[in-house]
Amino acid sequence: MKRFLTFLSLSFAFTAFGQNEAEFLHGFGYDYSIGVPRNGSGQLFIGNGLGYVPRYVKPVGDNLSYGIALPVGASFVQSMVSGAGALGVNYALCAEIHAGMGSTQRSSNRLGAFFGLGLGSYDLYYIDIYGTTRDSHYGPYVQAGFRLPYYGQDLTVVLSNWRGMNPNNGRSQVFSLKLIYEFY
């Protein structure tokens, strides 16, 4: 059994690396986020902002690829508890697998999907007369989404989740809905 699994993994690796050259793809768009605390010490917040998603993919055929993405963004955030405003900065590094539309530059499908796992952070910077306070929501990052054509432009709809591991902010989770216009 070990020989079979070794042979299977080596053949997949040689097939994947023997295919097309790696590609750089990216997109830009809108980001709507909600931070939900797991206990009473955290603050519920809502943010609106912009996001940029560069990704480096390795094609496995025309309609399948895997790669690495670095989604980053900035948002204007408001706490629903205290009403305080803040600047939200989010970033992550995740490994992804893409299928269909947008998986490669040569994909001819009219619909695509993807899934990614990694690590990331959603940091809030509260600025007042006493200085700047940073509230970080770092931890595992998950994103999933689909791509479809929208008036001649490729649109990606992404649902992201930062699962906070910071005990100082109640270990909140941040959910984000992103609408990204793709540039190939």
C-alpha atoms as a printed R data frame, in Angstrom:
    type eleno elety resid chain resno       x      y       z
1   ATOM     1    CA   MET     A     1   0.000  0.000   0.000
2   ATOM     2    CA   LYS     A     2   2.854  2.397   0.815
3   ATOM     3    CA   ARG     A     3   4.393  1.814  -2.608
4   ATOM     4    CA   PHE     A     4   1.094  2.554  -4.302
5   ATOM     5    CA   LEU     A     5   0.601  5.818  -2.368
6   ATOM     6    CA   THR     A     6   4.196  6.847  -3.075
7   ATOM     7    CA   PHE     A     7   3.758  6.108  -6.775
8   ATOM     8    CA   LEU     A     8   0.435  8.003  -6.835
9   ATOM     9    CA   SER     A     9   1.867 11.084  -5.108
10  ATOM    10    CA   LEU     A    10   4.973 11.140  -7.333
11  ATOM    11    CA   SER     A    11   2.928 10.762 -10.509
12  ATOM    12    CA   PHE     A    12   0.645 13.612  -9.400
13  ATOM    13    CA   ALA     A    13   3.653 15.810  -8.632
14  ATOM    14    CA   PHE     A    14   5.321 15.113 -11.981
15  ATOM    15    CA   THR     A    15   2.029 15.639 -13.824
16  ATOM    16    CA   ALA     A    16   1.363 18.916 -12.029
17  ATOM    17    CA   PHE     A    17   4.844 20.324 -12.538
18  ATOM    18    CA   GLY     A    18   5.056 19.025 -16.097
19  ATOM    19    CA   GLN     A    19   1.998 21.055 -17.093
20  ATOM    20    CA   ASN     A    20   1.797 24.752 -17.871
21  ATOM    21    CA   GLU     A    21   3.852 27.527 -16.325
22  ATOM    22    CA   ALA     A    22   2.704 29.218 -13.121
23  ATOM    23    CA   GLU     A    23   0.455 32.265 -13.515
24  ATOM    24    CA   PHE     A    24  -0.120 35.469 -11.557
25  ATOM    25    CA   LEU     A    25  -3.804 36.473 -11.274
26  ATOM    26    CA   HIS     A    26  -5.344 39.238  -9.197
27  ATOM    27    CA   GLY     A    27  -8.564 41.093  -8.430
28  ATOM    28    CA   PHE     A    28  -9.867 44.189  -6.670
29  ATOM    29    CA   GLY     A    29 -13.216 44.873  -5.014
30  ATOM    30    CA   TYR     A    30 -15.582 45.515  -2.110
31  ATOM    31    CA   ASP     A    31 -15.343 43.968   1.365
32  ATOM    32    CA   TYR     A    32 -18.180 43.831   3.946
33  ATOM    33    CA   SER     A    33 -17.127 42.366   7.293
34  ATOM    34    CA   ILE     A    34 -18.737 41.500  10.623
35  ATOM    35    CA   GLY     A    35 -16.803 40.703  13.806
36  ATOM    36    CA   VAL     A    36 -18.673 38.484  16.256
37  ATOM    37    CA   PRO     A    37 -17.322 37.973  19.802
38  ATOM    38    CA   ARG     A    38 -17.594 34.563  21.470
39  ATOM    39    CA   ASN     A    39 -18.174 36.135  24.893
40  ATOM    40    CA   GLY     A    40 -19.318 39.434  26.428
41  ATOM    41    CA   SER     A    41 -15.854 41.004  26.675
42  ATOM    42    CA   GLY     A    42 -15.477 41.412  22.902
43  ATOM    43    CA   GLN     A    43 -17.134 44.003  20.678
44  ATOM    44    CA   LEU     A    44 -19.440 43.312  17.759
45  ATOM    45    CA   PHE     A    45 -18.311 45.396  14.787
46  ATOM    46    CA   ILE     A    46 -19.234 45.965  11.152
47  ATOM    47    CA   GLY     A    47 -16.865 47.197   8.434
48  ATOM    48    CA   ASN     A    48 -17.007 48.382   4.827
49  ATOM    49    CA   GLY     A    49 -13.891 48.596   2.732
50  ATOM    50    CA   LEU     A    50 -11.790 47.576  -0.231
51  ATOM    51    CA   GLY     A    51  -9.814 44.425  -0.877
52  ATOM    52    CA   TYR     A    52  -7.061 43.284  -3.219
53  ATOM    53    CA   VAL     A    53  -6.425 39.592  -3.893
54  ATOM    54    CA   PRO     A    54  -3.185 38.617  -5.659
55  ATOM    55    CA   ARG     A    55  -2.767 34.917  -6.297
56  ATOM    56    CA   TYR     A    56  -0.055 32.780  -7.760
57  ATOM    57    CA   VAL     A    57  -1.448 29.591  -9.299
58  ATOM    58    CA   LYS     A    58  -0.014 26.486 -10.908
59  ATOM    59    CA   PRO     A    59  -2.354 25.149 -13.638
60  ATOM    60    CA   VAL     A    60  -3.211 21.470 -13.835
61  ATOM    61    CA   GLY     A    61  -4.959 21.587 -17.207
62  ATOM    62    CA   ASP     A    62  -7.078 24.505 -18.407
63  ATOM    63    CA   ASN     A    63  -9.790 24.366 -15.748
64  ATOM    64    CA   LEU     A    64  -8.007 23.315 -12.555
65  ATOM    65    CA   SER     A    65  -5.215 24.907 -10.549
66  ATOM    66    CA   TYR     A    66  -3.768 25.149  -7.087
67  ATOM    67    CA   GLY     A    67  -1.765 27.977  -5.607
68  ATOM    68    CA   ILE     A    68  -1.172 30.587  -2.947
69  ATOM    69    CA   ALA     A    69  -3.207 33.747  -2.351
70  ATOM    70    CA   LEU     A    70  -2.512 36.836  -0.254
71  ATOM    71    CA   PRO     A    71  -5.848 38.635   0.253
72  ATOM    72    CA   VAL     A    72  -5.393 42.072   1.837
73  ATOM    73    CA   GLY     A    73  -7.869 44.829   2.594
74  ATOM    74    CA   ALA     A    74  -8.716 47.953   4.524
75  ATOM    75    CA   SER     A    75 -12.095 48.890   5.994
76  ATOM    76    CA   PHE     A    76 -13.831 51.626   7.911
77  ATOM    77    CA   VAL     A    77 -15.171 49.816  10.969
78  ATOM    78    CA   GLN     A    78 -17.723 50.802  13.598
79  ATOM    79    CA   SER     A    79 -18.241 49.061  16.920
80  ATOM    80    CA   MET     A    80 -21.882 48.157  17.521
81  ATOM    81    CA   VAL     A    81 -21.331 48.239  21.311
82  ATOM    82    CA   SER     A    82 -19.539 51.543  21.919
83  ATOM    83    CA   GLY     A    83 -20.110 53.226  18.547
84  ATOM    84    CA   ALA     A    84 -16.384 53.911  18.212
85  ATOM    85    CA   GLY     A    85 -14.952 54.068  14.712
86  ATOM    86    CA   ALA     A    86 -11.774 52.326  13.665
87  ATOM    87    CA   LEU     A    87  -9.617 51.414  10.715
88  ATOM    88    CA   GLY     A    88  -9.700 47.698   9.932
89  ATOM    89    CA   VAL     A    89  -6.758 46.090   8.156
90  ATOM    90    CA   ASN     A    90  -6.986 42.456   7.098
91  ATOM    91    CA   TYR     A    91  -4.516 40.096   5.523
92  ATOM    92    CA   ALA     A    92  -4.015 36.370   5.123
93  ATOM    93    CA   LEU     A    93  -1.814 33.809   3.436
94  ATOM    94    CA   CYS     A    94  -3.669 30.747   2.205
95  ATOM    95    CA   ALA     A    95  -3.250 27.699   0.014
96  ATOM    96    CA   GLU     A    96  -6.057 27.328  -2.515
97  ATOM    97    CA   ILE     A    97  -7.515 25.006  -5.099
98  ATOM    98    CA   HIS     A    98  -9.476 26.466  -8.053
99  ATOM    99    CA   ALA     A    99 -11.794 24.808 -10.572
100 ATOM   100    CA   GLY     A   100 -13.552 26.217 -13.622
101 ATOM   101    CA   MET     A   101 -13.733 29.912 -14.490
102 ATOM   102    CA   GLY     A   102 -10.781 31.919 -13.211
103 ATOM   103    CA   SER     A   103  -8.704 28.910 -12.254
104 ATOM   104    CA   THR     A   104  -6.285 29.707 -15.112
105 ATOM   105    CA   GLN     A   105  -5.996 32.380 -17.774
106 ATOM   106    CA   ARG     A   106  -7.074 29.873 -20.440
107 ATOM   107    CA   SER     A   107 -10.208 28.610 -18.687
108 ATOM   108    CA   SER     A   108 -13.276 28.744 -20.933
109 ATOM   109    CA   ASN     A   109 -15.866 27.737 -18.303
110 ATOM   110    CA   ARG     A   110 -18.685 30.137 -17.440
111 ATOM   111    CA   LEU     A   111 -18.684 29.218 -13.737
112 ATOM   112    CA   GLY     A   112 -15.896 28.534 -11.275
113 ATOM   113    CA   ALA     A   113 -15.322 27.744  -7.614
114 ATOM   114    CA   PHE     A   114 -12.445 27.705  -5.150
115 ATOM   115    CA   PHE     A   115 -11.511 26.899  -1.562
116 ATOM   116    CA   GLY     A   116  -8.579 28.064   0.560
117 ATOM   117    CA   LEU     A   117  -7.070 27.506   4.021
118 ATOM   118    CA   GLY     A   118  -4.367 29.472   5.778
119 ATOM   119    CA   LEU     A   119  -3.464 31.958   8.501
120 ATOM   120    CA   GLY     A   120  -4.514 35.568   8.721
121 ATOM   121    CA   SER     A   121  -5.371 38.558  10.855
122 ATOM   122    CA   TYR     A   122  -8.065 41.222  10.986
123 ATOM   123    CA   ASP     A   123  -6.641 44.140  12.967
124 ATOM   124    CA   LEU     A   124  -8.650 47.108  14.255
125 ATOM   125    CA   TYR     A   125  -6.929 50.413  14.971
126 ATOM   126    CA   TYR     A   126  -8.969 52.674  17.267
127 ATOM   127    CA   ILE     A   127  -7.651 56.248  17.215
128 ATOM   128    CA   ASP     A   128  -8.591 58.744  19.947
129 ATOM   129    CA   ILE     A   129  -7.035 61.611  21.915
130 ATOM   130    CA   TYR     A   130  -4.995 59.137  23.975
131 ATOM   131    CA   GLY     A   131  -3.354 57.484  20.988
132 ATOM   132    CA   THR     A   132  -3.913 54.380  18.926
133 ATOM   133    CA   THR     A   133  -5.223 51.086  20.270
134 ATOM   134    CA   ARG     A   134  -4.793 47.875  18.282
135 ATOM   135    CA   ASP     A   135  -7.302 45.041  18.560
136 ATOM   136    CA   SER     A   136  -6.098 42.015  16.583
137 ATOM   137    CA   HIS     A   137  -8.160 39.032  15.446
138 ATOM   138    CA   TYR     A   138  -5.516 36.574  14.259
139 ATOM   139    CA   GLY     A   139  -5.717 32.866  13.645
140 ATOM   140    CA   PRO     A   140  -6.819 30.270  11.106
141 ATOM   141    CA   TYR     A   141  -8.292 31.645   7.893
142 ATOM   142    CA   VAL     A   142 -10.798 29.930   5.588
143 ATOM   143    CA   GLN     A   143 -12.268 31.213   2.354
144 ATOM   144    CA   ALA     A   144 -14.569 29.755  -0.268
145 ATOM   145    CA   GLY     A   145 -16.299 31.257  -3.232
146 ATOM   146    CA   PHE     A   146 -17.443 31.107  -6.800
147 ATOM   147    CA   ARG     A   147 -16.868 33.057 -10.015
148 ATOM   148    CA   LEU     A   148 -19.386 34.051 -12.637
149 ATOM   149    CA   PRO     A   149 -19.598 36.488 -15.544
150 ATOM   150    CA   TYR     A   150 -21.279 39.815 -14.764
151 ATOM   151    CA   TYR     A   151 -21.813 42.284 -17.644
152 ATOM   152    CA   GLY     A   152 -18.645 41.202 -19.401
153 ATOM   153    CA   GLN     A   153 -16.498 41.228 -16.267
154 ATOM   154    CA   ASP     A   154 -15.506 38.178 -14.219
155 ATOM   155    CA   LEU     A   155 -16.900 38.582 -10.699
156 ATOM   156    CA   THR     A   156 -15.788 36.557  -7.682
157 ATOM   157    CA   VAL     A   157 -18.013 36.211  -4.617
158 ATOM   158    CA   VAL     A   158 -15.982 35.187  -1.553
159 ATOM   159    CA   LEU     A   159 -17.003 34.266   1.974
160 ATOM   160    CA   SER     A   160 -14.047 34.483   4.389
161 ATOM   161    CA   ASN     A   161 -13.607 33.696   8.075
162 ATOM   162    CA   TRP     A   162 -10.838 34.674  10.481
163 ATOM   163    CA   ARG     A   163 -11.124 32.557  13.603
164 ATOM   164    CA   GLY     A   164  -9.630 34.710  16.349
165 ATOM   165    CA   MET     A   165  -7.202 33.182  18.827
166 ATOM   166    CA   ASN     A   166  -6.507 36.379  20.789
167 ATOM   167    CA   PRO     A   167  -7.927 35.960  24.346
168 ATOM   168    CA   ASN     A   168  -7.803 39.742  24.954
169 ATOM   169    CA   ASN     A   169 -10.710 40.452  22.584
170 ATOM   170    CA   GLY     A   170 -12.982 37.565  23.522
171 ATOM   171    CA   ARG     A   171 -11.627 35.345  20.728
172 ATOM   172    CA   SER     A   172 -14.026 36.787  18.226
173 ATOM   173    CA   GLN     A   173 -14.580 35.567  14.702
174 ATOM   174    CA   VAL     A   174 -14.628 37.850  11.696
175 ATOM   175    CA   PHE     A   175 -16.788 36.984   8.705
176 ATOM   176    CA   SER     A   176 -16.342 38.794   5.422
177 ATOM   177    CA   LEU     A   177 -18.283 38.870   2.169
178 ATOM   178    CA   LYS     A   178 -16.192 40.120  -0.747
179 ATOM   179    CA   LEU     A   179 -17.145 41.025  -4.313
180 ATOM   180    CA   ILE     A   180 -13.932 40.950  -6.358
181 ATOM   181    CA   TYR     A   181 -13.542 41.983  -9.992
182 ATOM   182    CA   GLU     A   182 -10.906 39.767 -11.557
183 ATOM   183    CA   PHE     A   183  -8.076 41.003 -13.790
184 ATOM   184    CA   TYR     A   184  -6.404 38.215 -15.780
